Amino acid sequence: MYQCINVPVYQLLLHCYTGQLLNYNYKFMNFNTKVIHGGQHHESSTGAVNVPVFLTSTFAQKSPGVHSGYEYSRAANPTRQALEDSLASIENGARGLAFGSGLAAIDCVLKLLNPGDEVIAVDDLYGGTYRMFTRLFEKYQLKFTFISFDDASKISEVITDKTKLIWLETPTNPLMKLVDIKVVADIAKGKDILVAVDNTFATPYIQRPLDLGADIVMHSATKYLGGHSDVIAGALIAKDAELGEKLHFIQFASGGILGPHDSYLVLRGIKTLALRMQRHSYNGYEIAKYLETHPAVDKVIYPGLESHPQYELAKSQMKEAGGMVSFTFKSGKKEDAIRFLERLKVFTLAESLGGVESLANHPALMTHASIPAENRAELGITDDLVRLSVGIEDKEDLIADLERAFS
Ligand SMILES: Cc1ncc(COP(=O)(O)O)c(C=O)c1O
């Protein structure tokens, strides 16, 4: 029954239920307003300003099949719905969907495909995405081709009539390579190929892939959207309602939804997204500049530095350069990287990124250990590579911490 309800009717039901008019003109608001109000409404019975956490699995019906628009929380829950509307609003999409993790969101996209279909993916991917592609979905006869997207003409060379999806991250994790989203979207145009962008590192504050021609945006909402390292969550935003409905069907049928409490946490995180991203970007730039002048450092990889090979693309595609900085040691030694990481006090040595606190990570031993050593070496994920997720603390304290760990 639920799947038969199309999006506008569904939204009408939702807003009748909450006593609101159809989505106020949030589509035409600016970003700082959208993160607070996009898709949001006050609760009608009490006037609560914040969306309540609807801790319920099921909803009372007046008569069989006659209900408020909500039947069972796997299909839809008002707290998750509020988050999903907010996601659609901030990414300029038609439909948002919230999942129990970033990987559950990626899993949902891959289930759009059929055995024999082919996927072209950027070669420098988050390790867990690579693991899912190669160790789970290859056995269902999906074929993955991993290539560098530095030269977009290479993408056209590997497209076949079976190619159905192009998957990319930009900036990539952990090497901070950029992909020109518009160029890739133009290549796919008119070819029955979907373009999906993992926008976890940049967030919609910095870049909005759907505006550049992508079809799907994916997030590990665990990171900047949640922003406080207190929740595991994922998100998809579809450019058009039809694709959004297909993804929703898979989410509903597979069940990888986000619970109401976690939905509330991500929704609360989104409200400060713009402010946090400004501060992450400011601190990220300051740390990158400091590292560039440090005698123990060999290479600093940060899209906001002129030394980044795609600095011009960063300027045109990204509003700011974000809070992720990677670097290597002059000695090239793994032991130096490990000693440095062990000595940090303000930066916490931990997996993950995008929270208000600064984190440091050794990709080869931690987040990217699932990528075979020879592939890592080929890509440049060397044993002396350190990835920093620069938080929103005072930059002086962060730099002092790095200095202490170097000395
Ligand atoms: C870029 C990127 N995409 C996807 C994921 C997977 O997200 P999750 O850990 O929320 O499942 C991560 C996790 O680190 C990530 O960094």
Ligand as a Chemical Component Dictionary entry (heavy atoms), coordinates in Angstrom:
data_LIG
# 
_chem_comp.id                   LIG 
_chem_comp.type                 NON-POLYMER 
_chem_comp.pdbx_formal_charge   0 
_chem_comp.three_letter_code    LIG 
# 
loop_
_chem_comp_atom.comp_id 
_chem_comp_atom.atom_id 
_chem_comp_atom.alt_atom_id 
_chem_comp_atom.type_symbol 
_chem_comp_atom.charge 
_chem_comp_atom.model_Cartn_x 
_chem_comp_atom.model_Cartn_y 
_chem_comp_atom.model_Cartn_z 
_chem_comp_atom.pdbx_ordinal 
LIG C1 C1 C 0 34.138 8.720 2.319 1  
LIG C2 C2 C 0 33.412 7.665 3.096 2  
LIG N1 N1 N 0 32.369 7.045 2.510 3  
LIG C3 C3 C 0 31.672 6.085 3.178 4  
LIG C4 C4 C 0 32.011 5.699 4.456 5  
LIG C5 C5 C 0 31.212 4.624 5.164 6  
LIG O1 O1 O 0 30.353 5.208 6.085 7  
LIG P1 P1 P 0 29.877 4.515 7.474 8  
LIG O2 O2 O 0 31.108 4.275 8.290 9  
LIG O3 O3 O 0 28.942 5.510 8.053 10 
LIG O4 O4 O 0 29.206 3.232 7.092 11 
LIG C6 C6 C 0 33.094 6.330 5.086 12 
LIG C7 C7 C 0 33.487 5.931 6.461 13 
LIG O5 O5 O 0 34.548 6.288 6.936 14 
LIG C8 C8 C 0 33.805 7.339 4.386 15 
LIG O6 O6 O 0 34.854 7.970 4.932 16 
# 
loop_
_chem_comp_bond.comp_id 
_chem_comp_bond.atom_id_1 
_chem_comp_bond.atom_id_2 
_chem_comp_bond.value_order 
_chem_comp_bond.pdbx_ordinal 
LIG C1 C2 SING 1  
LIG C2 N1 SING 2  
LIG C2 C8 DOUB 3  
LIG N1 C3 DOUB 4  
LIG C3 C4 SING 5  
LIG C4 C5 SING 6  
LIG C4 C6 DOUB 7  
LIG C5 O1 SING 8  
LIG O1 P1 SING 9  
LIG P1 O2 DOUB 10 
LIG P1 O3 SING 11 
LIG P1 O4 SING 12 
LIG C6 C7 SING 13 
LIG C6 C8 SING 14 
LIG C7 O5 DOUB 15 
LIG C8 O6 SING 16 
# 
